[in-house]
Amino acid sequence: MITGPEGVVEVIVSLNEYQQLEKAREELRHLRRERTRSAIAAQMRDGIAQFEADPDAFRTLTREDLLRPDVFDRP
């Protein structure tokens, strides 16, 4: 079934078409996961480079700091 602007429409496809669609969906999910991982890795590399360039610009958080609800609201 497909939901569109006119509501729900029932679509009948062959098993072969269905398997191709599922394969395409899985590939799309895989690409999205990889893109997310790549973006996180890039942020980590950027953060490490910034820290190495100027360690004094970063603050050290204690366990108590991390338990505070406003920890990220403070400079």
Residue, then its C-alpha position, 0 to 999 in steps of 0.5 A: m500500500i502507498t499513501g499519497p495525496e489522495g489517500v491509501v492506494e493498494v499496489i500489486v507488484s510481482l515478487n521480483e519487483y518487490q525484491q528489487l524494491e527491498k534491495a534498493r531500500e536496504e542500499l539506501r539505508h546502508l548509504r544513510r548509515e555510512r553518510t552519518r558515520s562519515a559525518i561523525a568521523a569528520q566532526m571528531r577529526d575537526g574537534i581533535a584538530q581544534f583541541e590540538a591547535d589550542p587545548d586551553a580553549f577547551r574546558t575539562l568537565t568533571r563527573e559532577d559537571l556532567l550530572r548538572p542539567d544545565v551543563f551545556d547552557r554554561p560557557 
